Amino acid sequence: TAIPRNLDMEVPMRSGLLVALLIVVLVATSAPSLAADWSFDPVISFGAEHSDNVFALGAAEDDPDFDPEDLSFYTSVNLAWTAESPRSSFSFAYAPYFERYQDYDNLDNTSHRVDMGYRIDQSGRTNWEMRGGWARQQRSRVFFDDPEQDQFVLPQSEFDVYAASVQGNFVVTERNRIVAVFSLGGTDYSENEVPAQDPDGDGTAEIPAATFENASDMSLQLGWETDLSERMVLGVSGFATRIDEGSRGEFDVYRLIGALQWGDRERLM
């Protein structure tokens, strides 16, 4: 059987229903922010990149007739609105991204991303943060044909990436706090079945059929943070994640992470 892989390595999710519900909650609970101080921060970036192997395939080095060298150009836009009040904040951002290749136009990518966030201080010792995001991308995928591990570049496909989280910050003492986060993430492919390809038109399917499944993940984080100084934070967090890859089954991942952060605390959070 063939085992396809998505090079973007985005954490996937089967349905955007929960994210849609979260966005509704964000909009509903952000009504007090309408009377807050609003700011608009637009950012636009342009760039170019030259690569001698745009497909990142080892097989390209062994084929003298295949030239994977190309030049790409990108335009990135980020339109962010923020509302601040004494006890709450609301943010909304829309970020389109356009990437175009000079020769290999099948690698062209257009993506649209929307992020929303809401933070409220319930009391002097407790605050909550809710975030939701959605992104749509159009990108070529690489297919690995097992067991020979032949690599094939498939036509462009469209897929949606979702993310949602709820975070609670609980102050224990002046310098210590507990952080709890529940998050969901995922990807939905517009086309899960990619038929066999015959680019040469000789009646032979040089590229076999591939199947790309939607998947989902759910994660719980529990952590402890201590302020060592006004600009230094020491923290430790445990993560438990359940990943569902459809017919490939479910598996659990557990992580324990310790970190030392230094800098402006508002920018680190």
Salt bridges, closest charged atoms under 4 A:
ASP8 OD1 - ARG139 NE 3.32
GLU69 OE2 - HIS50 NE2 2.70
GLU99 OE1 - ARG139 NH2 3.89
ASP115 OD2 - ARG113 NE 2.93
GLU129 OE2 - ARG119 NH1 2.55
GLU129 OE1 - ARG131 NH2 3.72
GLU158 OE1 - ARG136 NE 3.90
ASP160 OD1 - ARG136 NE 2.64
GLU225 OE1 - ARG177 NE 2.88
ASP227 OD1 - ARG177 NH2 2.95
ASP227 OD2 - ARG265 NH1 3.21
ASP244 OD2 - ARG14 NH2 3.95
GLU250 OE1 - ARG242 NH1 3.05
ASP252 OD1 - ARG242 NE 2.26
ASP264 OD2 - ARG267 NE 3.98
